[in-house]
Structures are given as structure tokens and as C-alpha cells.
């Protein structure tokens, strides 16, 4: 399945969902406030890169000069205290140039460097579109982004067509936010496709196999999610072979959902997966 492209309206949708989830998920307000502050910076960076696209081989210098300073300002103003302290210390230790250098080359880097690099670079990559892949040479495979080669951050179910019970499974890139189709009940980390090795956990913590319907991972006999469910449209998709997982957002289960924002605000589900000994394929922007 071809990669799914995004357009300028994604910024309106992300802001809308941040506002909604701030009211629905009080425990995630600090994270959402940070992301909301970053969205203003990222949207400006996106439109600037659309108007004057940087050559892919100049991506690092472009982001360091034109985007990173505003990302740092937003983080210092709106980030939770622990992240603010980490960003301040990073500035004392040296400029953000090395953070970008390591991240763009897929080299290990401290969490604060990864946060700054991802926040500053992703909107430029979204604006570059297909040309974004030129900044990241290397092989492409079905389990990595067909555009830039990065691993997925999350999964999501698209809306179903008229002749389908459920929509296709998509993966979203952790670097450029491209989405691409991927087989159901197949691990995006190692390729395991035995259903007995691929537990799925609902909000209630019960594992369930793929049920092939809009309502998934609920106890036998139940036809609707619990009235007090916080994440009825999000589930943990794990793998017992590689012990990795990601969160999957069902946009049919909640048509108002914006996968990138909903996944960011689903911290309790990440904690459930970690408690069961699984490691996320790629942590999200704030490190969960």
C-alpha cells in the first residue's frame, strides 16, 4: 500500500484534538500543553519549508538555524519541569547542533537531544514530502518508513470502505510522520505473524486476539466498551518474540481521534505495556 501523505489541514486537526484531550485527559495536560506550544512553532516551520524548501543535504543546517531556536523557546516556556531543566542544561553544555547531527544519522543520543531534534525536524520533513527521503540514505523495508527508513511510532486503523468490516492497518513514521499500510497480526518490529505470539491488551489489561470487528479486546459477550473507558479506541499491540510493542489508534472507534495526538496522551497504556516487560518500538516525542 502506498504511503499516505499529509497536508496543511493536519495542523488544524492536531490543535483541535489537543484542546479536546486537555479536557478529556487531565492527567496528560502537561504533555498536551507542551505539544500545543510546539504545534505553533512546527506549523510555522512547515509553511516556511513549503515556501522555500531546503535542499535535503542542507537539512541539518536549515533546522539548526531556522527552527531549533523557536523549539527551544517553546520547550523552556511550556515543558514539564524535568524536561525544562534538561533543555536548560543542554544549552549550558553546548548548542543543539550536535543533537541534530546524531539524530539525523540515527546515532544514539540522550533523550533531551532526541526530543529537540524530532520536534524541530519533523515539520520540515513533512513539508519536504517525497524529497525528505533524500536526507536519509539507506535501505527501506516493509517494517520501516518507505519514505525515510525510520521505524514506526504508532499504528492506526483507517476508516473502512463500504465492503470491509474494518479499515486497513497503518503504521506512522516516527521521523517524517508518513503513514503506510502493514499487515494485521504481524509484528512491525520483527515480522512475527503467529497470532499466539502477538498479544493485544485492552484498557482493562485483558489480552485478546484480532477479533475482526470495530470493538476489539473486550471480554467475551460484551458488545460495547465500558461506559467509563478512557481509551476505548486505543490498544496495545505487543510481540512475545521480540518483546516490543506499539499503540494502535482506531479512528473508526473514535472518528474525532488524531492518531499522533491520541497516542501522545495515552501514557497509562504505555505504563501497562512496560509493566508487562515490553519495550516500545519507538518512544513518542516526549519519551513514552
C-alpha atoms as a printed R data frame, in Angstrom:
    type eleno elety resid chain resno       x       y      z
1   ATOM     1    CA   UNK     A     1   0.000   0.000  0.000
2   ATOM     2    CA   UNK     A     2   1.321   3.425 -0.911
3   ATOM     3    CA   UNK     A     3   2.395   5.884  1.726
4   ATOM     4    CA   UNK     A     4  -0.316   8.255  2.931
5   ATOM     5    CA   UNK     A     5   0.610  11.891  2.578
6   ATOM     6    CA   UNK     A     6  -0.438  14.720  4.870
7   ATOM     7    CA   UNK     A     7  -1.446  18.290  4.103
8   ATOM     8    CA   UNK     A     8  -1.703  21.686  5.739
9   ATOM     9    CA   UNK     A     9  -5.006  20.815  7.465
10  ATOM    10    CA   UNK     A    10  -3.169  18.417  9.773
11  ATOM    11    CA   UNK     A    11  -2.190  21.417 11.931
12  ATOM    12    CA   UNK     A    12  -5.807  22.465 12.455
13  ATOM    13    CA   UNK     A    13  -6.746  18.895 13.334
14  ATOM    14    CA   UNK     A    14  -3.850  18.463 15.759
15  ATOM    15    CA   UNK     A    15  -4.705  21.711 17.568
16  ATOM    16    CA   UNK     A    16  -8.371  20.716 17.770
17  ATOM    17    CA   UNK     A    17  -7.511  17.345 19.273
18  ATOM    18    CA   UNK     A    18  -5.094  18.864 21.775
19  ATOM    19    CA   UNK     A    19  -7.893  21.124 23.039
20  ATOM    20    CA   UNK     A    20 -10.333  18.218 23.283
21  ATOM    21    CA   UNK     A    21  -7.951  15.860 25.047
22  ATOM    22    CA   UNK     A    22  -6.870  18.520 27.563
23  ATOM    23    CA   UNK     A    23 -10.441  18.340 28.878
24  ATOM    24    CA   UNK     A    24 -10.882  14.588 28.493
25  ATOM    25    CA   UNK     A    25  -7.460  13.509 29.840
26  ATOM    26    CA   UNK     A    26  -6.485  15.805 32.750
27  ATOM    27    CA   UNK     A    27  -3.534  13.531 33.602
28  ATOM    28    CA   UNK     A    28  -1.983  14.352 30.200
29  ATOM    29    CA   UNK     A    29  -2.344  18.147 30.330
30  ATOM    30    CA   UNK     A    30   1.349  18.861 30.866
31  ATOM    31    CA   UNK     A    31   2.264  16.793 27.828
32  ATOM    32    CA   UNK     A    32  -0.549  18.282 25.753
33  ATOM    33    CA   UNK     A    33   0.343  21.842 26.774
34  ATOM    34    CA   UNK     A    34   3.889  21.239 25.613
35  ATOM    35    CA   UNK     A    35   2.718  19.730 22.351
36  ATOM    36    CA   UNK     A    36   0.268  22.565 21.813
37  ATOM    37    CA   UNK     A    37   3.071  25.107 22.246
38  ATOM    38    CA   UNK     A    38   5.253  23.163 19.820
39  ATOM    39    CA   UNK     A    39   2.475  22.996 17.213
40  ATOM    40    CA   UNK     A    40   2.605  26.761 16.690
41  ATOM    41    CA   UNK     A    41   6.343  26.566 16.034
42  ATOM    42    CA   UNK     A    42   6.026  23.469 13.873
43  ATOM    43    CA   UNK     A    43   3.267  24.897 11.712
44  ATOM    44    CA   UNK     A    44   5.363  27.995 11.001
45  ATOM    45    CA   UNK     A    45   8.348  25.777 10.162
46  ATOM    46    CA   UNK     A    46   6.179  23.641  7.883
47  ATOM    47    CA   UNK     A    47   4.883  26.593  5.868
48  ATOM    48    CA   UNK     A    48   8.319  28.194  5.686
49  ATOM    49    CA   UNK     A    49   9.793  24.952  4.361
50  ATOM    50    CA   UNK     A    50   6.943  24.656  1.849
51  ATOM    51    CA   UNK     A    51   7.657  28.154  0.572
52  ATOM    52    CA   UNK     A    52  11.435  27.745  0.478
53  ATOM    53    CA   UNK     A    53  12.330  24.043  0.677
54  ATOM    54    CA   UNK     A    54  15.842  23.366  1.951
55  ATOM    55    CA   UNK     A    55  17.975  21.003 -0.117
56  ATOM    56    CA   UNK     A    56  17.931  17.604  1.661
57  ATOM    57    CA   UNK     A    57  21.709  17.751  2.070
58  ATOM    58    CA   UNK     A    58  21.294  21.062  3.958
59  ATOM    59    CA   UNK     A    59  18.559  19.804  6.286
60  ATOM    60    CA   UNK     A    60  20.697  19.860  9.421
61  ATOM    61    CA   UNK     A    61  21.938  23.430  8.961
62  ATOM    62    CA   UNK     A    62  18.479  24.667  7.945
63  ATOM    63    CA   UNK     A    63  16.761  23.219 11.015
64  ATOM    64    CA   UNK     A    64  19.519  24.370 13.392
65  ATOM    65    CA   UNK     A    65  19.298  27.946 12.168
66  ATOM    66    CA   UNK     A    66  15.610  28.476 11.421
67  ATOM    67    CA   UNK     A    67  13.601  26.062 13.591
68  ATOM    68    CA   UNK     A    68  15.581  24.880 16.605
69  ATOM    69    CA   UNK     A    69  15.725  28.257 18.431
70  ATOM    70    CA   UNK     A    70  11.913  28.520 18.441
71  ATOM    71    CA   UNK     A    71  11.539  24.902 19.570
72  ATOM    72    CA   UNK     A    72  13.888  25.602 22.487
73  ATOM    73    CA   UNK     A    73  11.900  28.717 23.438
74  ATOM    74    CA   UNK     A    74   8.625  26.745 23.369
75  ATOM    75    CA   UNK     A    75  10.110  23.948 25.476
76  ATOM    76    CA   UNK     A    76  11.501  26.338 28.063
77  ATOM    77    CA   UNK     A    77   8.110  28.062 28.293
78  ATOM    78    CA   UNK     A    78   5.745  25.075 28.286
79  ATOM    79    CA   UNK     A    79   7.589  21.817 29.063
80  ATOM    80    CA   UNK     A    80   7.176  19.952 32.356
81  ATOM    81    CA   UNK     A    81   9.853  20.925 34.872
82  ATOM    82    CA   UNK     A    82  12.058  17.882 34.343
83  ATOM    83    CA   UNK     A    83  12.270  18.486 30.605
84  ATOM    84    CA   UNK     A    84  12.798  22.244 31.074
85  ATOM    85    CA   UNK     A    85  15.754  21.530 33.330
86  ATOM    86    CA   UNK     A    86  17.181  19.050 30.811
87  ATOM    87    CA   UNK     A    87  16.846  21.562 27.959
88  ATOM    88    CA   UNK     A    88  18.461  24.324 30.028
89  ATOM    89    CA   UNK     A    89  21.362  22.066 30.945
90  ATOM    90    CA   UNK     A    90  21.747  21.057 27.297
91  ATOM    91    CA   UNK     A    91  22.119  24.712 26.340
92  ATOM    92    CA   UNK     A    92  24.725  25.217 29.060
93  ATOM    93    CA   UNK     A    93  26.697  22.244 27.789
94  ATOM    94    CA   UNK     A    94  26.644  23.407 24.193
95  ATOM    95    CA   UNK     A    95  24.436  24.307 21.253
96  ATOM    96    CA   UNK     A    96  21.835  21.946 19.755
97  ATOM    97    CA   UNK     A    97  23.859  21.300 16.603
98  ATOM    98    CA   UNK     A    98  25.260  18.003 17.840
99  ATOM    99    CA   UNK     A    99  21.762  16.863 18.826
100 ATOM   100    CA   UNK     A   100  20.599  17.258 15.240
101 ATOM   101    CA   UNK     A   101  23.756  15.700 13.836
102 ATOM   102    CA   UNK     A   102  23.359  12.478 15.815
103 ATOM   103    CA   UNK     A   103  19.599  12.124 15.310
104 ATOM   104    CA   UNK     A   104  19.689  12.659 11.555
105 ATOM   105    CA   UNK     A   105  22.356   9.962 11.309
106 ATOM   106    CA   UNK     A   106  20.474   7.523 13.535
107 ATOM   107    CA   UNK     A   107  23.219   7.651 16.136
108 ATOM   108    CA   UNK     A   108  22.460   7.138 19.849
109 ATOM   109    CA   UNK     A   109  21.818  10.379 21.700
110 ATOM   110    CA   UNK     A   110  20.455  11.492 25.101
111 ATOM   111    CA   UNK     A   111  16.655  11.755 25.384
112 ATOM   112    CA   UNK     A   112  16.719  15.567 25.505
113 ATOM   113    CA   UNK     A   113  18.695  15.674 22.251
114 ATOM   114    CA   UNK     A   114  16.247  13.299 20.607
115 ATOM   115    CA   UNK     A   115  13.306  15.417 21.772
116 ATOM   116    CA   UNK     A   116  14.788  18.652 20.403
117 ATOM   117    CA   UNK     A   117  15.817  17.085 17.106
118 ATOM   118    CA   UNK     A   118  12.472  15.407 16.492
119 ATOM   119    CA   UNK     A   119  10.421  18.474 17.448
120 ATOM   120    CA   UNK     A   120  12.452  20.741 15.174
121 ATOM   121    CA   UNK     A   121  12.952  18.450 12.183
122 ATOM   122    CA   UNK     A   122   9.659  16.605 11.719
123 ATOM   123    CA   UNK     A   123   7.646  19.574 10.363
124 ATOM   124    CA   UNK     A   124  10.357  20.297  7.796
125 ATOM   125    CA   UNK     A   125  10.328  16.656  6.706
126 ATOM   126    CA   UNK     A   126   6.544  16.762  6.376
127 ATOM   127    CA   UNK     A   127   6.880  19.818  4.137
128 ATOM   128    CA   UNK     A   128   9.586  18.199  2.005
129 ATOM   129    CA   UNK     A   129   7.309  15.281  1.190
130 ATOM   130    CA   UNK     A   130   8.923  12.647 -1.005
131 ATOM   131    CA   UNK     A   131  12.193  14.603 -1.060
132 ATOM   132    CA   UNK     A   132  12.559  14.023  2.687
133 ATOM   133    CA   UNK     A   133  13.856  10.537  1.932
134 ATOM   134    CA   UNK     A   134  16.897  12.007  0.200
135 ATOM   135    CA   UNK     A   135  18.191  13.204  3.581
136 ATOM   136    CA   UNK     A   136  18.266   9.630  4.907
137 ATOM   137    CA   UNK     A   137  20.157   7.242  2.642
138 ATOM   138    CA   UNK     A   138  19.904   3.577  3.420
139 ATOM   139    CA   UNK     A   139  17.688   0.563  2.833
140 ATOM   140    CA   UNK     A   140  13.915   0.640  3.032
141 ATOM   141    CA   UNK     A   141  11.878  -2.333  4.199
142 ATOM   142    CA   UNK     A   142   8.236  -3.120  4.889
143 ATOM   143    CA   UNK     A   143   8.743  -2.602  8.607
144 ATOM   144    CA   UNK     A   144  10.271   0.858  8.170
145 ATOM   145    CA   UNK     A   145   9.004   4.041  6.566
146 ATOM   146    CA   UNK     A   146   9.041   3.772  2.758
147 ATOM   147    CA   UNK     A   147   9.980   7.451  2.578
148 ATOM   148    CA   UNK     A   148  12.786   7.950  5.119
149 ATOM   149    CA   UNK     A   149  13.517   4.475  6.504
150 ATOM   150    CA   UNK     A   150  12.666   5.174 10.157
151 ATOM   151    CA   UNK     A   151  10.741   2.710 12.353
152 ATOM   152    CA   UNK     A   152   7.085   3.312 13.229
153 ATOM   153    CA   UNK     A   153   5.924   5.280 16.267
154 ATOM   154    CA   UNK     A   154   2.344   4.040 16.291
155 ATOM   155    CA   UNK     A   155  -0.284   2.100 14.409
156 ATOM   156    CA   UNK     A   156  -3.786   3.163 13.432
157 ATOM   157    CA   UNK     A   157  -6.846   1.721 11.762
158 ATOM   158    CA   UNK     A   158  -8.148   3.803  8.885
159 ATOM   159    CA   UNK     A   159 -11.865   4.131  8.172
160 ATOM   160    CA   UNK     A   160 -13.298   1.042  6.475
161 ATOM   161    CA   UNK     A   161 -14.591   1.030  2.936
162 ATOM   162    CA   UNK     A   162 -18.192   0.083  2.242
163 ATOM   163    CA   UNK     A   163 -17.288  -3.544  1.511
164 ATOM   164    CA   UNK     A   164 -14.979  -4.028  4.516
165 ATOM   165    CA   UNK     A   165 -15.775  -4.777  8.148
166 ATOM   166    CA   UNK     A   166 -12.700  -2.867  9.316
167 ATOM   167    CA   UNK     A   167 -10.262  -0.466  7.710
168 ATOM   168    CA   UNK     A   168  -6.647  -1.216  6.828
169 ATOM   169    CA   UNK     A   169  -3.900  -1.193  9.420
170 ATOM   170    CA   UNK     A   170  -1.460   1.677  9.011
171 ATOM   171    CA   UNK     A   171   1.869   2.470 10.614
172 ATOM   172    CA   UNK     A   172   3.048   6.056 11.204
173 ATOM   173    CA   UNK     A   173   6.700   7.009 10.855
174 ATOM   174    CA   UNK     A   174   8.466   8.262 13.963
175 ATOM   175    CA   UNK     A   175  10.517  10.710 11.912
176 ATOM   176    CA   UNK     A   176   8.569  12.201  8.990
177 ATOM   177    CA   UNK     A   177   5.011  11.130 10.039
178 ATOM   178    CA   UNK     A   178   4.269   9.381  6.754
179 ATOM   179    CA   UNK     A   179   1.787   6.515  7.116
180 ATOM   180    CA   UNK     A   180   1.942   3.253  5.198
181 ATOM   181    CA   UNK     A   181  -0.087   0.051  5.095
182 ATOM   182    CA   UNK     A   182   1.025  -3.005  7.062
183 ATOM   183    CA   UNK     A   183  -0.472  -6.461  7.540
184 ATOM   184    CA   UNK     A   184  -2.653  -7.074 10.574
185 ATOM   185    CA   UNK     A   185  -1.431  -9.512 13.211
186 ATOM   186    CA   UNK     A   186   2.180  -9.087 12.105
187 ATOM   187    CA   UNK     A   187   4.787  -7.538 14.387
188 ATOM   188    CA   UNK     A   188   6.137  -4.262 12.951
189 ATOM   189    CA   UNK     A   189   9.411  -4.835 14.820
190 ATOM   190    CA   UNK     A   190  10.451  -8.409 13.966
191 ATOM   191    CA   UNK     A   191   7.846  -9.655 11.488
192 ATOM   192    CA   UNK     A   192   6.371 -12.337 13.771
193 ATOM   193    CA   UNK     A   193   2.988 -13.388 12.360
194 ATOM   194    CA   UNK     A   194   1.854 -16.153 14.688
195 ATOM   195    CA   UNK     A   195  -1.251 -14.869 16.465
196 ATOM   196    CA   UNK     A   196  -0.341 -16.856 19.594
197 ATOM   197    CA   UNK     A   197   2.810 -14.709 19.900
198 ATOM   198    CA   UNK     A   198   1.044 -11.368 19.375
199 ATOM   199    CA   UNK     A   199  -0.945 -10.423 22.496
200 ATOM   200    CA   UNK     A   200  -3.292  -7.469 22.315
201 ATOM   201    CA   UNK     A   201  -4.187  -5.636 25.517
202 ATOM   202    CA   UNK     A   202  -7.238  -3.510 26.040
203 ATOM   203    CA   UNK     A   203  -7.540  -0.697 28.548
204 ATOM   204    CA   UNK     A   204  -8.769  -3.282 31.058
205 ATOM   205    CA   UNK     A   205  -5.483  -5.181 30.703
206 ATOM   206    CA   UNK     A   206  -7.028  -8.339 29.204
207 ATOM   207    CA   UNK     A   207  -5.254  -9.846 26.216
208 ATOM   208    CA   UNK     A   208  -7.250 -10.757 23.134
209 ATOM   209    CA   UNK     A   209  -6.582 -11.847 19.600
210 ATOM   210    CA   UNK     A   210  -7.670  -9.988 16.486
211 ATOM   211    CA   UNK     A   211 -11.452 -10.089 16.502
212 ATOM   212    CA   UNK     A   212 -12.090  -8.559 13.088
213 ATOM   213    CA   UNK     A   213 -14.690  -6.067 14.303
214 ATOM   214    CA   UNK     A   214 -14.785  -2.425 15.386
215 ATOM   215    CA   UNK     A   215 -14.884  -3.430 19.080
216 ATOM   216    CA   UNK     A   216 -11.671  -5.305 19.913
217 ATOM   217    CA   UNK     A   217 -10.042  -6.671 23.045
218 ATOM   218    CA   UNK     A   218 -13.212  -6.711 25.179
219 ATOM   219    CA   UNK     A   219 -14.421  -9.585 27.376
220 ATOM   220    CA   UNK     A   220 -16.433 -12.302 25.651
221 ATOM   221    CA   UNK     A   221 -20.086 -11.395 25.299
222 ATOM   222    CA   UNK     A   222 -19.634  -7.631 25.616
223 ATOM   223    CA   UNK     A   223 -20.758  -5.651 22.577
224 ATOM   224    CA   UNK     A   224 -19.893  -2.135 23.742
225 ATOM   225    CA   UNK     A   225 -16.867  -0.649 25.549
226 ATOM   226    CA   UNK     A   226 -17.285   0.146 29.250
227 ATOM   227    CA   UNK     A   227 -19.140   3.414 29.849
228 ATOM   228    CA   UNK     A   228 -16.187   4.744 31.844
229 ATOM   229    CA   UNK     A   229 -13.483   3.612 29.413
230 ATOM   230    CA   UNK     A   230 -10.764   6.211 28.940
231 ATOM   231    CA   UNK     A   231  -9.171   4.649 25.851
232 ATOM   232    CA   UNK     A   232 -11.887   2.557 24.146
233 ATOM   233    CA   UNK     A   233 -10.290   3.230 20.743
234 ATOM   234    CA   UNK     A   234  -6.646   2.544 21.643
235 ATOM   235    CA   UNK     A   235  -4.981  -0.787 22.321
236 ATOM   236    CA   UNK     A   236  -1.532  -2.199 22.986
237 ATOM   237    CA   UNK     A   237  -0.217  -4.439 20.199
238 ATOM   238    CA   UNK     A   238   2.712  -6.459 21.565
239 ATOM   239    CA   UNK     A   239   5.014  -9.264 20.455
240 ATOM   240    CA   UNK     A   240   6.215 -12.093 22.691
241 ATOM   241    CA   UNK     A   241   9.023 -12.914 20.260
242 ATOM   242    CA   UNK     A   242  10.905  -9.598 20.302
243 ATOM   243    CA   UNK     A   243   9.159  -8.139 23.387
244 ATOM   244    CA   UNK     A   244   8.337  -4.903 21.577
245 ATOM   245    CA   UNK     A   245   5.005  -3.081 21.289
246 ATOM   246    CA   UNK     A   246   3.238  -0.064 19.878
247 ATOM   247    CA   UNK     A   247  -0.107   1.601 20.497
248 ATOM   248    CA   UNK     A   248  -2.813   1.361 17.864
249 ATOM   249    CA   UNK     A   249  -5.474   4.077 17.454
250 ATOM   250    CA   UNK     A   250  -8.777   3.057 15.875
251 ATOM   251    CA   UNK     A   251 -10.159   6.073 14.037
252 ATOM   252    CA   UNK     A   252 -13.394   4.172 13.361
253 ATOM   253    CA   UNK     A   253 -13.820   3.640 17.096
254 ATOM   254    CA   UNK     A   254 -13.421   7.392 17.645
255 ATOM   255    CA   UNK     A   255 -13.794   9.458 14.454
256 ATOM   256    CA   UNK     A   256 -12.549  12.541 16.339
257 ATOM   257    CA   UNK     A   257  -9.198  10.879 17.040
258 ATOM   258    CA   UNK     A   258  -5.966  12.211 15.571
259 ATOM   259    CA   UNK     A   259  -3.538   9.277 15.939
260 ATOM   260    CA   UNK     A   260  -0.421  11.357 16.574
261 ATOM   261    CA   UNK     A   261  -2.130  13.318 19.366
262 ATOM   262    CA   UNK     A   262  -4.171  10.476 20.879
263 ATOM   263    CA   UNK     A   263  -1.100   8.258 21.163
264 ATOM   264    CA   UNK     A   264   0.791  11.054 22.897
265 ATOM   265    CA   UNK     A   265  -1.933  11.325 25.546
266 ATOM   266    CA   UNK     A   266  -2.207   7.563 26.212
267 ATOM   267    CA   UNK     A   267   0.597   7.397 28.787
268 ATOM   268    CA   UNK     A   268  -1.252   4.952 31.106
269 ATOM   269    CA   UNK     A   269  -1.318   2.355 28.324
270 ATOM   270    CA   UNK     A   270   2.427   2.745 27.816
271 ATOM   271    CA   UNK     A   271   2.883   2.106 31.528
272 ATOM   272    CA   UNK     A   272   0.749  -1.058 31.289
273 ATOM   273    CA   UNK     A   273   2.926  -2.362 28.450
274 ATOM   274    CA   UNK     A   274   6.126  -1.549 30.334
275 ATOM   275    CA   UNK     A   275   4.827  -3.305 33.446
276 ATOM   276    CA   UNK     A   276   4.410  -6.429 31.320
277 ATOM   277    CA   UNK     A   277   8.016  -6.262 30.184
278 ATOM   278    CA   UNK     A   278   7.517  -4.849 26.685
279 ATOM   279    CA   UNK     A   279   9.576  -2.034 25.135
280 ATOM   280    CA   UNK     A   280   8.052   0.412 22.666
281 ATOM   281    CA   UNK     A   281   9.365   0.135 19.121
282 ATOM   282    CA   UNK     A   282   9.943   3.897 19.128
283 ATOM   283    CA   UNK     A   283   9.073   6.186 22.052
284 ATOM   284    CA   UNK     A   284   6.946   9.183 21.129
285 ATOM   285    CA   UNK     A   285   8.088  12.789 21.173
286 ATOM   286    CA   UNK     A   286   8.007  13.079 24.977
287 ATOM   287    CA   UNK     A   287   9.755   9.757 25.540
288 ATOM   288    CA   UNK     A   288   6.848   7.368 26.236
